[in-house]
């Protein structure tokens, strides 16, 4: 018996072939096994013609046929192990066609029996494993071999029919038929099984891809929903910020109006109480609102109460003077009330001349003076 370790190494060696096509990868083991079997049978058949009672010339012819077949089997095996599956199948089919033609030479076409049936082996083998290209080559070569045998047989050549049986040869016919049918059935069954396994794996892979696609679509839908929710939240915040900015703008306008309050005392007198520090923006608002209030021509007197102004510098004093001068151009009498001592001292220190403006100690004196 063959040692187990040797079988394991042979099994590993047979599977150490890389094919691009997964179906060819599966079939390569079967084809290599078939080629090794043909090589083994050929080596065993080399001495057989000389051990039988056939003529030496016939024995040499049979040996030559085996010697022609053996390199083709080895070449097909080498080509297959280098990854050229289709080329290896065609080479194998060619070698089997040559073998079938040699057998047909020995029996002739008239008593071929199962011999003609052997040509189905390379045709089915090549058609299943190499497709239409392999089947075409096998059919063409088979037809060429059979035609050559027929031509020689018609001419009465002694090369044809040298091993023709002289009796019914039922055993040979049945044996040949069963041998070829067994090999064909084995190949068809293995090919069908491999094809089903490959189709099953393809279907399983397709189902896995579909499941992954569904999962990915679910993730994309979830992320899209999250993005839409985040976008809606951002839009809500932006709308709230816009409303807040509008409200702030309105509040600023209100504060600006409150920062320059104009209080009517009677139909011709306005009081402008100023509280807090005066900057350039507030001075511009002061001048603008004051002139707008005086534009109608009904106001004849404007009292500016600066008792709430903590500090008067040159910029503030100049802004107040500009407002006074603009109001006087409109025919309005402008008076200042509530100048505190430190403010008066600062204005004197700055060298500001206030002679053109009448001043009062407080708002009460300014109102009393106008009556």
Buried (B, 14 or more C-beta within 10 A) or exposed (E): EEEEEEEEEBEEEBEEBEBEEEBBBBBBBBBBEBBBEBBEEBEEBEEEBEEEEBEEEBBEBBBEBBEBBBEBBBBBBEBBBEBBBBBBBBBBBBBBBBBBBBBBBBBBBEBBBBBBBBBBBBBBBBBBBBEEEBBBBBBEBBEEBBEBBBEBBEEEEEEBBBBEEEEEBEEBBEEBBEBBBEBBEEBEEBBEEBBEEBEEEEEEEEEEEEEEEEEEEEEEEEEEEEEEEEEEEEEEEEEEEEEEEEEEEEEEEEEBEEBBEBEEEEEEBBBBBBBEEBEEEBBEBBBEBBBEBBEEEEBBBBBBBBBEBEEBBEEBBEBBBEBBEBBBEBEBBBBBBBBBEEBEEBBEEEEBEBEEBEBBEEBEEBBEEBE
